[in-house]
């Protein structure tokens, strides 16, 4: 990794012989420091969420789509995102991988979305998805949704990084006088 960005020399081959983009511990540590800096600079939840979407999209090349959904009633509503526009701006809890993660209250990593009947297609290019709920105790506040055009793109390091980001977001939402709301998805330029 150079200047916090991946280089092709840092990629590794997985057992299938394909290039694996999933993060290693060194990359997670570098991004963790940036997470803390971003969380300190953006105390308000909406600004923090926008900043994190931009950070992940800019700095992690295998994160082809990055979005944050917030729970409103029984639906997940898309707020800030970076990548191609999604036809799924509202997802009922229990529907799709996003809805399943909200219902189960834990992260879901799908190595190949073509083999998971829950997948709600956003892009024909998407091959893997990682969804991490934003939790306040057992209460789901929302979730971070990451798509990759690479199969098997995510590992436990990606998940740990996103779970840490989710905890920062949960803290910012908890400090807010009113929880953030979006009336429409909000594209973030990365």
C-alpha angles and dihedrals in degrees: 000000000000123000090349092304128111122251127197091248089064094059120101134207118246124213091273090060092246122125112264117215097183115126127262125213094265092056092047091051091051092049092043090063089051090048091057092047092049091047091052093048096046111044096161112085099231093051092044092052092049091048093049093049089052093045094052095044092048099042106035111059096193091058096090095167125025124182142159122217124194124206115244113174106313095336136083110225120203115236124164116009140161123207133045115345112269125227086211105078090143122037123179115230107262095029123106124348091298092053091045092053091050091048094046094041092223139092120276122203115191110191093193118018090195088072097048117082091201093066115116104206114236098160132013088224096059113110104164138026136194120193121188120186121227103228138189098194103304094338116105112222096173140296147252113239121197126184127189131192087218122084114235090016099148135062139171091285092057089048094049091050093050092045088055090050089049090054091053090050092048090052092050092049090048091053093049119104087222127014115254118260133191125205091197139004111285118218114219119205110226 
